[in-house]
Amino acid sequence: MTELTALRNLGKEMERKLKSVEITTAEELKEAGSREAFFKLKLRYPEVCLVHLYTLEGAISDTDYNRLPEDVKESLKKFSDNLK
């Protein structure tokens, strides 16, 4: 079981939030995927924003969140916009 903070982009605060929605390891985050994890976070923490979704996707794909491909960012933005 790998700690969440071992993943790129994830610090202690995001780890705390993920654990509060029962995502406690890197493996669980990868299994859930960025969208499901973000949805769970959004329900509990309405202030989470698109950057958090990018951060989760970057953690899963081992990419700095600001270097995600444009098509991935567009897809994630559409997902986030539909949650509003």
N, C-alpha and C positions, 0 to 999 in steps of 0.2 A: 504494500500500500504506500503510495507516494503522497507526500504532503502537497497540499494545494500551492503553497508558496514556492515549491520547487519549479512550478511552471512559470514561463515567461509572462510578464505583465501583472502577476498576482502578488499583492502584498498582504499584510496582516489584516487590514480592514476588509478587503474583499474576501479573504479566507473566513473571517468572522461572519460575514453576511451569508456566504455560501453554506457554512455549517448550520446557520440558523434555518435554512430551508432544506436541511438534510442532505446536502452534497458535501461530503466530508473528506474525500480523497480525489486526487487527480484522475484516477480511473473512473470514479463516479461522475466527475464532470465530463470526461470524454464520452462516457456512455450516454449521459443525458443530452449532450450537445449544447451549443451556445444558446440556441433559441429557447429550449426548454428551461435551462438554468436561468436565463434572463427573465422569462415569463414568471417563474417562481419568485425571483428577486423583486420584480415589479409589483407583484401582489403584496409582498411584505414591506417593501421599501419603494413607495411610489415615486420618490425623487431620483431613482436610478435612471440614467439617460443612455442615449445611443453610444456614447463613449464606453460605457460599461459593457454593452453588447460587443463592441469591437474588441475590448479587452479580453472578454471570455473567448471569442473566436480566435484571437491571437494566441491565447494560452493553449487552446486545443491544437492549433496548427503550428505551434512553436514559431510564431511570427510576431515581431513588434507590431502592436495594434495599429500604429500609424503607417505601416508598410503593407497592410492588407491590399490585395488587388482591388481595383475600382469596382469590378463587377460583384465581388463579394460584399464590399461596403454598400453598394446600391441595394443588393438583395436584403442585407441586414437592416438597412434603413427602411425599406418597405415593410419588413416584418415589424419593426419598432413602431412605425407610423400606424399600422393597423391595430396596435394595442391601445391606442389613445381613444 
